[in-house]
Structure formats: structure tokens, C-alpha cells
Amino acid sequence: MDDQHKKNSKKEEKEKNVEHEKYENRIKELETQSEDYKNKYLRALADYQNQEKRSRSEKWEAGNEATAQLLLELLPFLDNLNKAEIFIKDAGLKMIKEQFEKTLEDIGLIEMDLIGKQFDPQYVEAVETVEGEKDNVMIEVIRKGYMLEERILRVALVKVSKIINPKV
């Protein structure tokens, strides 16, 4: 019986080892599958987050574009109020113009401050060159220029100084 018992014991041990190996292989398979699912989840999450950022950015850009278009439509009205204020000295007109300017500023409109600054064709268009003390300096604004944040909405039209007879 001892031999038989040993054979049975070895057979049982072999079966246990085979069974154990099967379980270990299955565990490795499941770990690999789990890691694969984790990577797929992380990629899907990153794609979703990127899509959300893109969507927010597109909405912001669309809103910004709509604001820019509205402001461009309102600028001629502001120009006319500025012209009217020169000829009509009325406190009510001045108050309305200032309130309108404040509203446009609240929306994001920024008037370019140009007088006395170096001429920069990116922001302004020179309509006339006049004699001046300094070369290439903006001395008069013919039509105001405006920006929305960092974006140029309308370039300004200016007169630029030019030294005609330099002192020797």
C-alpha cells in the first residue's frame, strides 16, 4: 500500500500543481485584462476631458465672435455720438455718450491710446504725414481704433509726424 499511497499522493500533488498553475495563469490573464481595461478607461477619460476643453473653447470663441460683431455694429453709432458732442454742447448728450461708452467697456471694448506713441502699422493706418518735432509719432487720431481683449476690432486712422528739416 505504501507504493500505491505514494503514487496516489504524487498524482494528487501533480493535479494540485496543474490546478494551481491553471489558477495562476488565469490570475495573470485577469491582471492583464484588468490593466488593459484600466488603460482604455484612462484614454477614454482623457479623450472626454479634451473634448470638454475643446467644447468650452469653441463656445467661448463663438461668444467672443458674436461680441466682436455686435461691437463692430455699434462703433459707427459711437463715432456719431463723438461727432455730435463736438458740435452740440449738451449735458444730456454727454451723459448718454459716457453711459454708452461705459456699457461698451463693460462688454470688453478697449479704446486704443495712441497720441504721442510710435506709429505701428499693426494697430493703426496712417492717413497723413505732417511735419513734427519727432519722427514717426502719432499726433492726431482721425478715427479711433478699438480692441476686444487682445484682438484688434478696428484699426485707428491717424496723422503721423515726420521731421521735414532736421536741425544740423
KELUMTOR-9389 format. One record per residue: residue number from 1; residue in one letter; x, y, z negated of N, C-alpha, C in turn. Coordinates in nm, 3 decimals, padded with zeros to 5 digits. Atoms other than C-alpha are relative to their C-alpha. Layout:
<pts>
+------+------+---------+---------+---------+---------+---------+---------+---------+---------+---------+
| resi | resn |      nX |      nY |      nZ |     caX |     caY |     caZ |      cX |      cY |      cZ |
+------+------+---------+---------+---------+---------+---------+---------+---------+---------+---------+
|  NUM |    A |       X |       Y |       Z |       X |       Y |       Z |       X |       Y |       Z |
...
+------+------+---------+---------+---------+---------+---------+---------+---------+---------+---------+
</pts>
This chain:
<pts>
+------+------+---------+---------+---------+---------+---------+---------+---------+---------+---------+
| resi | resn |      nX |      nY |      nZ |     caX |     caY |     caZ |      cX |      cY |      cZ |
+------+------+---------+---------+---------+---------+---------+---------+---------+---------+---------+
|    1 |    M |  00.080 | -00.119 |  00.000 |  00.000 |  00.000 |  00.000 |  00.085 |  00.126 |  00.000 |
|    2 |    D | -00.085 | -00.118 |  00.005 |  00.282 |  00.230 | -00.057 |  00.032 |  00.051 |  00.139 |
|    3 |    D | -00.030 | -00.042 | -00.137 |  00.375 |  00.235 |  00.308 | -00.124 |  00.062 |  00.064 |
|    4 |    Q |  00.126 | -00.052 | -00.055 |  00.017 |  00.282 |  00.404 | -00.032 |  00.135 | -00.060 |
|    5 |    H |  00.025 | -00.126 |  00.071 | -00.021 |  00.554 |  00.145 |  00.091 |  00.111 |  00.052 |
|    6 |    K | -00.096 | -00.098 | -00.053 |  00.292 |  00.729 |  00.272 | -00.039 |  00.043 |  00.140 |
|    7 |    K |  00.041 | -00.032 | -00.136 |  00.169 |  00.706 |  00.632 | -00.121 |  00.093 | -00.001 |
|    8 |    N |  00.121 | -00.083 |  00.010 | -00.168 |  00.847 |  00.532 |  00.036 |  00.140 | -00.051 |
|    9 |    S | -00.042 | -00.128 |  00.057 | -00.001 |  01.119 |  00.330 |  00.070 |  00.085 |  00.105 |
|   10 |    K | -00.069 | -00.071 | -00.107 |  00.226 |  01.211 |  00.622 | -00.099 |  00.046 |  00.106 |
|   11 |    K |  00.102 | -00.034 | -00.099 | -00.070 |  01.204 |  00.858 | -00.084 |  00.118 | -00.049 |
|   12 |    E |  00.078 | -00.110 |  00.058 | -00.270 |  01.427 |  00.624 |  00.081 |  00.130 | -00.001 |
|   13 |    E | -00.086 | -00.118 |  00.002 |  00.025 |  01.662 |  00.591 |  00.016 |  00.057 |  00.140 |
|   14 |    K | -00.009 | -00.046 | -00.139 |  00.065 |  01.677 |  00.970 | -00.128 |  00.071 |  00.040 |
|   15 |    E |  00.130 | -00.061 | -00.032 | -00.305 |  01.750 |  01.005 | -00.014 |  00.136 | -00.069 |
|   16 |    K |  00.006 | -00.128 |  00.073 | -00.278 |  02.020 |  00.739 |  00.089 |  00.104 |  00.068 |
|   17 |    N | -00.092 | -00.092 | -00.070 |  00.023 |  02.171 |  00.920 | -00.060 |  00.049 |  00.132 |
|   18 |    V |  00.065 | -00.037 | -00.127 | -00.163 |  02.163 |  01.252 | -00.114 |  00.096 | -00.028 |
|   19 |    E |  00.112 | -00.087 |  00.039 | -00.467 |  02.315 |  01.085 |  00.051 |  00.136 | -00.044 |
|   20 |    H | -00.060 | -00.125 |  00.048 | -00.252 |  02.576 |  00.913 |  00.054 |  00.082 |  00.118 |
|   21 |    E | -00.055 | -00.068 | -00.118 | -00.080 |  02.658 |  01.243 | -00.113 |  00.061 |  00.083 |
|   22 |    K |  00.117 | -00.052 | -00.072 | -00.421 |  02.696 |  01.411 | -00.050 |  00.129 | -00.066 |
|   23 |    Y |  00.047 | -00.117 |  00.073 | -00.527 |  02.941 |  01.138 |  00.097 |  00.119 |  00.017 |
|   24 |    E | -00.099 | -00.107 | -00.016 | -00.202 |  03.136 |  01.164 | -00.007 |  00.059 |  00.140 |
|   25 |    N |  00.014 | -00.048 | -00.137 | -00.238 |  03.158 |  01.542 | -00.126 |  00.086 |  00.016 |
|   26 |    R |  00.127 | -00.076 | -00.006 | -00.599 |  03.273 |  01.502 |  00.015 |  00.135 | -00.070 |
|   27 |    I | -00.024 | -00.125 |  00.073 | -00.489 |  03.535 |  01.247 |  00.082 |  00.095 |  00.086 |
|   28 |    K | -00.081 | -00.084 | -00.088 | -00.222 |  03.662 |  01.487 | -00.084 |  00.055 |  00.116 |
|   29 |    E |  00.090 | -00.043 | -00.108 | -00.481 |  03.673 |  01.767 | -00.090 |  00.113 | -00.047 |
|   30 |    L |  00.091 | -00.102 |  00.055 | -00.721 |  03.868 |  01.547 |  00.074 |  00.129 | -00.034 |
|   31 |    E | -00.079 | -00.121 |  00.029 | -00.445 |  04.106 |  01.434 |  00.031 |  00.076 |  00.129 |
|   32 |    T | -00.028 | -00.062 | -00.130 | -00.350 |  04.170 |  01.798 | -00.127 |  00.067 |  00.054 |
|   33 |    Q |  00.128 | -00.054 | -00.046 | -00.715 |  04.219 |  01.889 | -00.039 |  00.123 | -00.081 |
|   34 |    S |  00.030 | -00.113 |  00.088 | -00.763 |  04.450 |  01.590 |  00.085 |  00.121 |  00.037 |
|   35 |    E | -00.091 | -00.109 | -00.039 | -00.460 |  04.658 |  01.690 | -00.042 |  00.059 |  00.135 |
|   36 |    D |  00.048 | -00.046 | -00.131 | -00.592 |  04.676 |  02.048 | -00.125 |  00.087 | -00.016 |
|   37 |    Y |  00.121 | -00.079 |  00.024 | -00.933 |  04.795 |  01.925 |  00.033 |  00.133 | -00.067 |
|   38 |    K | -00.042 | -00.124 |  00.068 | -00.764 |  05.049 |  01.697 |  00.057 |  00.099 |  00.102 |
|   39 |    N | -00.059 | -00.087 | -00.101 | -00.559 |  05.188 |  01.990 | -00.106 |  00.056 |  00.094 |
|   40 |    K |  00.109 | -00.046 | -00.086 | -00.870 |  05.204 |  02.211 | -00.084 |  00.106 | -00.071 |
|   41 |    Y |  00.076 | -00.097 |  00.080 | -01.058 |  05.383 |  01.933 |  00.073 |  00.133 | -00.008 |
|   42 |    L | -00.078 | -00.124 |  00.012 | -00.777 |  05.636 |  01.885 |  00.006 |  00.075 |  00.133 |
|   43 |    R |  00.001 | -00.064 | -00.132 | -00.759 |  05.702 |  02.260 | -00.136 |  00.063 |  00.028 |
|   44 |    A |  00.135 | -00.053 | -00.022 | -01.137 |  05.745 |  02.279 | -00.025 |  00.123 | -00.087 |
|   45 |    L |  00.015 | -00.114 |  00.090 | -01.129 |  05.978 |  01.979 |  00.077 |  00.121 |  00.054 |
|   46 |    A | -00.080 | -00.109 | -00.056 | -00.851 |  06.186 |  02.136 | -00.067 |  00.056 |  00.125 |
|   47 |    D |  00.071 | -00.046 | -00.119 | -01.043 |  06.200 |  02.466 | -00.121 |  00.084 | -00.038 |
|   48 |    Y |  00.118 | -00.073 |  00.046 | -01.355 |  06.312 |  02.281 |  00.039 |  00.137 | -00.055 |
|   49 |    Q | -00.045 | -00.128 |  00.055 | -01.167 |  06.581 |  02.090 |  00.047 |  00.094 |  00.111 |
|   50 |    N | -00.043 | -00.083 | -00.114 | -01.005 |  06.705 |  02.413 | -00.119 |  00.052 |  00.079 |
|   51 |    Q |  00.120 | -00.042 | -00.072 | -01.346 |  06.714 |  02.582 | -00.073 |  00.110 | -00.078 |
|   52 |    E |  00.061 | -00.104 |  00.083 | -01.486 |  06.915 |  02.290 |  00.074 |  00.132 |  00.015 |
|   53 |    K | -00.081 | -00.121 | -00.016 | -01.197 |  07.164 |  02.317 | -00.025 |  00.062 |  00.137 |
|   54 |    R |  00.025 | -00.048 | -00.135 | -01.247 |  07.189 |  02.693 | -00.137 |  00.065 |  00.011 |
|   55 |    S |  00.137 | -00.051 | -00.004 | -01.620 |  07.241 |  02.648 | -00.010 |  00.135 | -00.071 |
|   56 |    R |  00.001 | -00.128 |  00.074 | -01.568 |  07.514 |  02.385 |  00.070 |  00.108 |  00.082 |
|   57 |    S | -00.076 | -00.095 | -00.080 | -01.309 |  07.680 |  02.607 | -00.081 |  00.047 |  00.120 |
|   58 |    E |  00.081 | -00.036 | -00.116 | -01.538 |  07.671 |  02.911 | -00.116 |  00.089 | -00.041 |
|   59 |    K |  00.109 | -00.085 |  00.048 | -01.827 |  07.815 |  02.708 |  00.051 |  00.139 | -00.034 |
|   60 |    W | -00.057 | -00.129 |  00.035 | -01.602 |  08.089 |  02.574 |  00.033 |  00.080 |  00.126 |
|   61 |    E | -00.034 | -00.066 | -00.126 | -01.475 |  08.168 |  02.924 | -00.124 |  00.049 |  00.073 |
|   62 |    A |  00.125 | -00.040 | -00.065 | -01.829 |  08.175 |  03.063 | -00.061 |  00.121 | -00.071 |
|   63 |    G |  00.050 | -00.114 |  00.077 | -01.939 |  08.409 |  02.783 |  00.084 |  00.124 |  00.025 |
|   64 |    N | -00.092 | -00.111 | -00.025 | -01.632 |  08.626 |  02.837 | -00.022 |  00.057 |  00.140 |
|   65 |    E |  00.025 | -00.044 | -00.138 | -01.701 |  08.639 |  03.212 | -00.132 |  00.077 |  00.008 |
|   66 |    A |  00.129 | -00.070 |  00.001 | -02.064 |  08.738 |  03.150 |  00.015 |  00.138 | -00.065 |
|   67 |    T | -00.025 | -00.128 |  00.066 | -01.948 |  09.010 |  02.910 |  00.073 |  00.095 |  00.094 |
|   68 |    A | -00.077 | -00.082 | -00.094 | -01.697 |  09.136 |  03.167 | -00.090 |  00.055 |  00.110 |
|   69 |    Q |  00.091 | -00.044 | -00.108 | -01.965 |  09.151 |  03.438 | -00.096 |  00.106 | -00.051 |
|   70 |    L |  00.090 | -00.099 |  00.059 | -02.203 |  09.339 |  03.208 |  00.072 |  00.133 | -00.019 |
|   71 |    L | -00.077 | -00.123 |  00.022 | -01.933 |  09.588 |  03.112 |  00.031 |  00.071 |  00.131 |
|   72 |    L | -00.027 | -00.060 | -00.131 | -01.841 |  09.644 |  03.477 | -00.124 |  00.071 |  00.055 |
|   73 |    E |  00.125 | -00.064 | -00.044 | -02.207 |  09.724 |  03.549 | -00.028 |  00.128 | -00.079 |
|   74 |    L |  00.027 | -00.116 |  00.086 | -02.218 |  09.973 |  03.259 |  00.103 |  00.112 |  00.014 |
|   75 |    L | -00.104 | -00.103 | -00.011 | -01.892 |  10.158 |  03.336 | -00.040 |  00.121 |  00.083 |
|   76 |    P |  00.042 | -00.121 | -00.074 | -02.042 |  10.385 |  03.606 | -00.093 |  00.089 | -00.082 |
|   77 |    F |  00.087 | -00.078 |  00.087 | -02.307 |  10.492 |  03.355 |  00.084 |  00.079 | -00.101 |
|   78 |    L | -00.089 | -00.068 |  00.093 | -02.033 |  10.575 |  03.104 |  00.075 |  00.113 |  00.071 |
|   79 |    D | -00.067 | -00.105 | -00.077 | -01.844 |  10.766 |  03.375 | -00.092 |  00.121 |  00.019 |
|   80 |    N |  00.096 | -00.109 | -00.020 | -02.157 |  10.970 |  03.447 | -00.028 |  00.076 | -00.130 |
|   81 |    L |  00.017 | -00.069 |  00.129 | -02.208 |  11.045 |  03.077 |  00.120 |  00.090 | -00.029 |
|   82 |    N | -00.120 | -00.082 |  00.020 | -01.847 |  11.169 |  03.057 | -00.002 |  00.125 |  00.088 |
|   83 |    K |  00.010 | -00.116 | -00.090 | -01.901 |  11.394 |  03.361 | -00.106 |  00.097 | -00.047 |
|   84 |    A |  00.110 | -00.086 |  00.047 | -02.231 |  11.524 |  03.225 |  00.043 |  00.078 | -00.123 |
|   85 |    E | -00.043 | -00.067 |  00.123 | -02.069 |  11.607 |  02.891 |  00.089 |  00.121 |  00.031 |
|   86 |    I | -00.086 | -00.112 | -00.038 | -01.818 |  11.832 |  03.069 | -00.084 |  00.122 |  00.037 |
|   87 |    F |  00.081 | -00.112 | -00.050 | -02.091 |  12.043 |  03.227 | -00.116 |  00.038 | -00.091 |
|   88 |    I |  00.113 | -00.027 |  00.090 | -02.369 |  12.014 |  02.970 |  00.049 | -00.011 | -00.143 |
|   89 |    K | -00.044 | -00.003 |  00.139 | -02.268 |  12.118 |  02.622 | -00.122 | -00.019 | -00.090 |
|   90 |    D |  00.119 |  00.032 |  00.079 | -02.539 |  11.941 |  02.424 |  00.038 | -00.101 | -00.107 |
|   91 |    A | -00.034 |  00.089 |  00.111 | -02.503 |  11.780 |  02.082 | -00.068 | -00.135 |  00.014 |
|   92 |    G |  00.072 |  00.127 | -00.019 | -02.766 |  11.517 |  02.166 |  00.068 | -00.088 |  00.103 |
|   93 |    L | -00.071 |  00.075 | -00.105 | -02.584 |  11.415 |  02.483 |  00.130 | -00.057 | -00.055 |
|   94 |    K | -00.127 |  00.045 |  00.059 | -02.256 |  11.394 |  02.292 | -00.024 | -00.118 | -00.094 |
|   95 |    M |  00.032 |  00.107 |  00.094 | -02.417 |  11.178 |  02.023 | -00.035 | -00.129 |  00.075 |
|   96 |    I |  00.039 |  00.117 | -00.079 | -02.570 |  10.942 |  02.283 |  00.124 | -00.063 |  00.064 |
|   97 |    K | -00.121 |  00.050 | -00.064 | -02.238 |  10.912 |  02.467 |  00.089 | -00.072 | -00.101 |
|   98 |    E | -00.083 |  00.062 |  00.103 | -02.047 |  10.839 |  02.145 | -00.060 | -00.132 | -00.049 |
|   99 |    Q |  00.067 |  00.123 |  00.043 | -02.305 |  10.581 |  02.039 |  00.016 | -00.110 |  00.107 |
|  100 |    F | -00.017 |  00.094 | -00.110 | -02.286 |  10.417 |  02.382 |  00.143 | -00.053 |  00.004 |
|  101 |    E | -00.141 |  00.042 |  00.003 | -01.904 |  10.412 |  02.367 |  00.026 | -00.096 | -00.115 |
|  102 |    K | -00.017 |  00.087 |  00.118 | -01.917 |  10.257 |  02.018 | -00.059 | -00.139 |  00.027 |
|  103 |    T |  00.062 |  00.129 | -00.033 | -02.154 |  09.986 |  02.141 |  00.088 | -00.079 |  00.095 |
|  104 |    L | -00.088 |  00.067 | -00.096 | -01.924 |  09.907 |  02.434 |  00.128 | -00.049 | -00.068 |
|  105 |    E | -00.119 |  00.042 |  00.076 | -01.624 |  09.895 |  02.198 | -00.031 | -00.123 | -00.084 |
|  106 |    D |  00.039 |  00.115 |  00.082 | -01.813 |  09.655 |  01.970 | -00.010 | -00.127 |  00.084 |
|  107 |    I |  00.008 |  00.114 | -00.091 | -01.869 |  09.429 |  02.271 |  00.140 | -00.045 |  00.039 |
|  108 |    G | -00.138 |  00.038 | -00.031 | -01.493 |  09.437 |  02.335 |  00.070 |  00.089 |  00.101 |
|  109 |    L | -00.060 | -00.090 | -00.098 | -01.431 |  09.721 |  02.580 |  00.110 |  00.084 | -00.065 |
|  110 |    I | -00.113 | -00.078 |  00.051 | -01.094 |  09.890 |  02.531 |  00.040 |  00.100 |  00.108 |
|  111 |    E | -00.043 | -00.103 | -00.094 | -01.013 |  10.221 |  02.696 |  00.152 |  00.006 | -00.003 |
|  112 |    M | -00.146 | -00.007 | -00.009 | -00.655 |  10.239 |  02.822 |  00.046 |  00.140 | -00.037 |
|  113 |    D | -00.061 | -00.127 |  00.039 | -00.448 |  10.513 |  02.660 |  00.122 |  00.020 |  00.089 |
|  114 |    L | -00.101 | -00.008 | -00.105 | -00.231 |  10.638 |  02.945 |  00.081 |  00.128 |  00.004 |
|  115 |    I | -00.066 | -00.129 | -00.015 | -00.140 |  11.006 |  02.922 |  00.137 | -00.002 | -00.072 |
|  116 |    G | -00.134 | -00.008 |  00.056 |  00.234 |  11.056 |  02.869 |  00.079 | -00.130 |  00.005 |
|  117 |    K | -00.069 |  00.130 | -00.005 |  00.319 |  10.691 |  02.931 |  00.056 | -00.023 |  00.140 |
|  118 |    Q | -00.062 |  00.038 | -00.127 |  00.534 |  10.540 |  03.205 | -00.105 | -00.060 |  00.092 |
|  119 |    F |  00.090 |  00.055 | -00.101 |  00.346 |  10.458 |  03.525 |  00.025 | -00.151 |  00.014 |
|  120 |    D | -00.009 |  00.145 | -00.015 |  00.273 |  10.084 |  03.550 | -00.109 | -00.043 |  00.099 |
|  121 |    P |  00.099 |  00.033 | -00.103 |  00.102 |  09.970 |  03.873 | -00.088 | -00.121 | -00.034 |
|  122 |    Q |  00.083 |  00.113 |  00.042 | -00.033 |  09.664 |  03.696 | -00.129 |  00.050 | -00.065 |
|  123 |    Y |  00.115 | -00.052 |  00.075 | -00.271 |  09.881 |  03.491 | -00.067 |  00.119 |  00.067 |
|  124 |    V |  00.052 | -00.125 | -00.056 | -00.317 |  10.195 |  03.698 |  00.032 |  00.010 |  00.149 |
|  125 |    E | -00.025 | -00.029 | -00.141 | -00.333 |  10.323 |  04.051 |  00.028 |  00.150 |  00.009 |
|  126 |    A | -00.037 | -00.141 | -00.016 | -00.157 |  10.647 |  04.136 | -00.075 |  00.055 |  00.122 |
|  127 |    V |  00.072 | -00.061 | -00.111 | -00.379 |  10.872 |  04.348 |  00.069 |  00.128 |  00.047 |
|  128 |    E | -00.070 | -00.123 | -00.036 | -00.149 |  11.172 |  04.347 |  00.130 |  00.010 | -00.078 |
|  129 |    T | -00.126 | -00.028 |  00.066 |  00.208 |  11.265 |  04.267 |  00.013 |  00.151 | -00.011 |
|  130 |    V | -00.013 | -00.144 |  00.023 |  00.263 |  11.608 |  04.112 |  00.133 |  00.028 | -00.067 |
|  131 |    E | -00.126 | -00.039 |  00.061 |  00.568 |  11.799 |  04.001 | -00.013 | -00.001 | -00.152 |
|  132 |    G |  00.002 |  00.008 |  00.146 |  00.656 |  11.739 |  03.639 |  00.139 |  00.005 | -00.058 |
|  133 |    E | -00.128 | -00.007 |  00.070 |  00.929 |  11.752 |  03.378 |  00.068 | -00.136 | -00.008 |
|  134 |    K | -00.054 |  00.136 |  00.006 |  00.973 |  11.374 |  03.361 | -00.044 | -00.075 |  00.125 |
|  135 |    D |  00.030 |  00.078 | -00.120 |  00.978 |  11.122 |  03.641 | -00.086 | -00.120 | -00.035 |
|  136 |    N |  00.080 |  00.122 |  00.009 |  00.710 |  10.854 |  03.680 | -00.082 | -00.011 | -00.129 |
|  137 |    V |  00.081 | -00.002 |  00.121 |  00.494 |  10.958 |  03.383 | -00.142 |  00.041 |  00.038 |
|  138 |    M |  00.141 | -00.032 | -00.029 |  00.113 |  10.963 |  03.392 | -00.038 |  00.128 | -00.074 |
|  139 |    I |  00.030 | -00.129 |  00.062 | -00.002 |  11.318 |  03.332 | -00.149 |  00.035 |  00.000 |
|  140 |    E |  00.144 | -00.027 | -00.002 | -00.373 |  11.312 |  03.419 | -00.075 | -00.126 |  00.044 |
|  141 |    V |  00.084 |  00.114 | -00.035 | -00.645 |  11.046 |  03.431 | -00.117 |  00.051 |  00.084 |
|  142 |    I |  00.110 | -00.038 | -00.089 | -00.884 |  11.085 |  03.724 | -00.122 | -00.088 | -00.031 |
|  143 |    R |  00.106 |  00.094 |  00.039 | -01.090 |  10.773 |  03.639 |  00.059 | -00.091 | -00.107 |
|  144 |    K | -00.050 |  00.080 |  00.112 | -01.050 |  10.590 |  03.308 |  00.009 | -00.148 |  00.037 |
|  145 |    G | -00.017 |  00.144 | -00.016 | -00.925 |  10.234 |  03.302 | -00.040 | -00.070 | -00.127 |
|  146 |    Y |  00.050 |  00.074 |  00.116 | -01.065 |  09.967 |  03.073 |  00.047 | -00.145 |  00.004 |
|  147 |    M | -00.038 |  00.140 |  00.016 | -00.974 |  09.626 |  02.939 | -00.103 | -00.070 | -00.088 |
|  148 |    L |  00.077 |  00.086 |  00.090 | -01.161 |  09.340 |  02.776 |  00.101 | -00.099 | -00.055 |
|  149 |    E | -00.110 |  00.074 |  00.064 | -00.917 |  09.184 |  02.530 |  00.127 |  00.027 |  00.080 |
|  150 |    E | -00.124 | -00.018 | -00.076 | -00.603 |  09.127 |  02.742 | -00.026 |  00.012 |  00.150 |
|  151 |    R |  00.038 |  00.001 | -00.142 | -00.792 |  09.129 |  03.073 | -00.032 |  00.141 |  00.048 |
|  152 |    I |  00.028 | -00.131 | -00.059 | -00.798 |  09.438 |  03.294 | -00.136 | -00.009 |  00.069 |
|  153 |    L |  00.130 | -00.005 | -00.064 | -01.158 |  09.519 |  03.383 |  00.002 |  00.096 |  00.119 |
|  154 |    R | -00.006 | -00.100 | -00.106 | -01.091 |  09.830 |  03.584 |  00.129 |  00.078 | -00.016 |
|  155 |    V | -00.124 | -00.078 |  00.006 | -00.761 |  09.995 |  03.672 | -00.036 |  00.147 | -00.003 |
|  156 |    A |  00.020 | -00.144 |  00.007 | -00.732 |  10.363 |  03.598 |  00.057 |  00.065 |  00.126 |
|  157 |    L | -00.055 | -00.082 | -00.107 | -00.677 |  10.625 |  03.866 |  00.067 |  00.119 | -00.067 |
|  158 |    V | -00.076 | -00.103 |  00.071 | -00.407 |  10.870 |  03.759 |  00.084 |  00.085 |  00.095 |
|  159 |    K | -00.101 | -00.083 | -00.065 | -00.180 |  11.152 |  03.864 |  00.131 | -00.029 | -00.072 |
|  160 |    V | -00.130 |  00.037 |  00.053 |  00.188 |  11.072 |  03.819 |  00.098 |  00.113 |  00.028 |
|  161 |    S | -00.100 | -00.108 | -00.017 |  00.469 |  11.323 |  03.764 |  00.121 | -00.049 |  00.076 |
|  162 |    K | -00.123 |  00.028 | -00.076 |  00.772 |  11.340 |  03.984 |  00.087 |  00.124 | -00.012 |
|  163 |    I | -00.092 | -00.113 |  00.007 |  01.078 |  11.559 |  03.932 |  00.036 |  00.037 |  00.143 |
|  164 |    I | -00.023 | -00.043 | -00.137 |  01.097 |  11.760 |  04.252 |  00.140 |  00.060 |  00.016 |
|  165 |    N | -00.131 | -00.067 | -00.005 |  01.400 |  11.983 |  04.188 |  00.075 | -00.029 | -00.129 |
|  166 |    P | -00.074 |  00.030 |  00.123 |  01.628 |  11.819 |  03.934 |  00.103 |  00.110 | -00.029 |
|  167 |    K | -00.096 | -00.103 |  00.041 |  01.841 |  12.063 |  03.736 |  00.139 | -00.056 |  00.013 |
|  168 |    V | -00.138 |  00.044 | -00.023 |  02.203 |  12.040 |  03.834 |  00.092 |  00.052 | -00.105 |
+------+------+---------+---------+---------+---------+---------+---------+---------+---------+---------+
</pts>
